[in-house]
């Protein structure tokens, strides 16, 4: 977990509830998708992640019907949320 806390583009807020630690994760991913690639490449294993928020810099026709393209970065974000069980 420590490696994620030290990443410049990933902020984790942790809190305790009933003797369990839970995480809120904020990600800033620049146009090169550095933070998303890092999380995917390291197979992020952050137990009890409740939510991921941030500026993912991903425009995609899945959530923006006026954007004409599908981008592979959407798959990266989806993979990460699956790893984290979000």
C-alpha angles and dihedrals in degrees: 000000000000093000091060092049090056096050111111094223100042123075122185126193113196129193136176124239122172092343092307126112117228128187137216109196126202120191132190110194115186124211089281090056091231097160095045092048090049093052092046095045093049092045090233111237105191109153119212096017106166103182141003118208135168150091103307094172091221119139111186138165089235092076101014110053090188093060107087100208142071113219128207089225087074087064090051092053091046091050091052093050089051092052089051094045092235 
